[in-house]
Amino acid sequence: MDSPCRAIVVLTALWLSVTADAAEHGAAAEVPDGVDAFLSKYDRPDSPGCVVGIIRDGRLIYSKAIGAANLDHEVPLTPETVFDVGSVAKSFTSACVALLLDEGRISPSDDIRRYVPELHAFDPPVQIRHLIRCRSGIWAQWHIKQLAGWSSEPIESPYSQNDLLTLLSGQKTLPFEPGSEFRYGTSDYFLLGIIVQRVTGQTLGEFAEENLFEPLGMTSTFIMQDPTRVVKHRATGYYKGREGQWRKWETASSAPGGCGLHTTLDDLCCWDRNFSENRLPSGKHIDEFITRGTLLENRNVLNADPVESYRGLQRIQFTGGMPGFEAAITRFPDQRFTVICLSNNSEISPMQVNVRIADLCLADELGPASLPDINAEGSANDQVTTADPDELRDKIGAYRLRSDERIWQIVLQNGKLSVIDHLGLPHLLTPMGRNRFRPEGGFFEASARFVFERESPESPFSLTSRWTGGSIVLERVTLVTPDAKELHDFVGRYESDELVTTYRFESTKGSCICESTTVAGSRSMRRFGMNSCRPSARAMTIVSSGSSVMIRTK
């Protein structure tokens, strides 16, 4: 190469380098310094963490990975780390279903037994629209597995799609008429995945790969069909056990549709870009999904905080979580601004991370911050207060969720109230008034408040957990402490026609032990609290988070 050519090459390289540096500097200038300061509290190499990305006008202007992807081998997180994003998978399943609806291959009013005839013939029938909106009444897959004696722990041979379909096919009654109530669950989307497979002849993962991932350039994204497969750069999910130590979580089943999506920050940037410049086939249902982030108005399925706006700005949000993993994609379409947070740390809430970053980056465009109108106690002055120990003691006890009968406990430790959730994990309650408390930790939204109320000074408290966009009510209950004779009344063999499972209850050391046996030969020993069992003559109802079955003596 002669001298002039070499000069041109050198000058071009210098120009490209300066241009790249300027672009990087310009992008960094768009992000307030407060973002790094906020995220620094999570930045520990000996702890799991999260990956955060900020997108403006279709460009990734900020990315940061903090914490470890794997604690055993001290592997750090990176923007290329592959995360299980939990129920964010439901948004991708919704997009697949929207494509089939627009093609006329399925209809919202179709009886699901047209595609899944193994299921019971309910009257009135469950329609596809009921699955999309989580209004079917179909058993919740994670909870019904436990009632059938299936372990939720990681196992060498995970439960297959056919195993779960066989289990759901045993259900003979619904807790409500299809369409009349909302009850969030993953089984609805598992069945939608089955429908996609039977209509197209492809697994949900294959259909999504061909119609979503490839067209959008999502080269590292896939729907897990085999949990035992090796995935390079995969993050391990971690949660804090009761003893305060980190514990690993891995799935014990393959049930794509409501979960099972694995992806990266870079791929989700491609996904987000499509909401500004849609490259999918246009149609009524896919257009609704792109412009509103919903399919048949299923916002309360796809978003744990199902409010269409935040501080006056339109918002589209997809969220998901499970023990050890949480994810949130928060998009402000009019501002062409998106925050993505993927976490493998149960103590980091991506929804809270995204809200805080939006507050910092969109400060000049957001309306005034406000808290939900919780009660008449004056939530406008929502400040930390000092609680009277005697008033705190009056709130101690067990509370049962009306929606699904899970038990939470309010306890007093070192002069402070905490709630012990249904998983046995504690969450500190910070007093914001006499009867109003703020739950701490990533499990709850920033706007969440616990409110204790009672009809008279002599009546027991009820507890309402309220946050922007929703609430749940828990009623005070008294847990039973049975004596040996009362425990003996439970002893015996029971069977469930729906689950094809036999239960053997034994009384030992003041507890009830249940051994369950399924047709597949799966067996487990499980200790039952007496609030989980309600004997009636020689029959019993056993409940797991809203899914229940009647078992009778054999």
Buried (B, 14 or more C-beta within 10 A) or exposed (E): EEEEEEEEEEEEEEEEEEEEEEEEEEBEEBBBEBBEEBBEEBBEEEBBBBBBBBBBEBBBBBBBBBBBBBBEEEBEBBBBBBBBBBBBBBBBBBBBBBBBBBEEEBEBEBBBBBBBEEBBEBEEBBBBBBBBBBBBBBBBBBBBBBBBBBBBEBBEEBBBBEBBBBBBBBBEEBEEBBBEBBBBBBBBBBBBBBBBBBBBEBBBBBBBBEBBBEBBBBEBBBBBBEBEEEEEBBBBBBBBEEEEEBBBBBBBBBBBBBBBBBBBBBBBBBBBBBBBEBEBEEBEBBBBBBEBBBBBEBBBBBBBBBBBEBBEBBBBBBBBBBBBBBBBBBBBBEBBBBBBBBBBBBBBBBBBBBBBBBBBBBEEBBEEEEBBEBBEBEBEEBEEBEBEEEEBEBBEBBBBBEBBBBBBBBBBEEEBBBBBBBEEBBBBBBBBBEBBBBBBBBBBBBBBBBBBBBEEEEEBBBBBBBBBBBEBBBEBBEEEEBEEEEBEEBEBBBBBEBBBBBBBBBBEEEEBBBBBBBEBEBEBEBEBEBBBBEBEEEEBBBBBBBBBBBBBEE
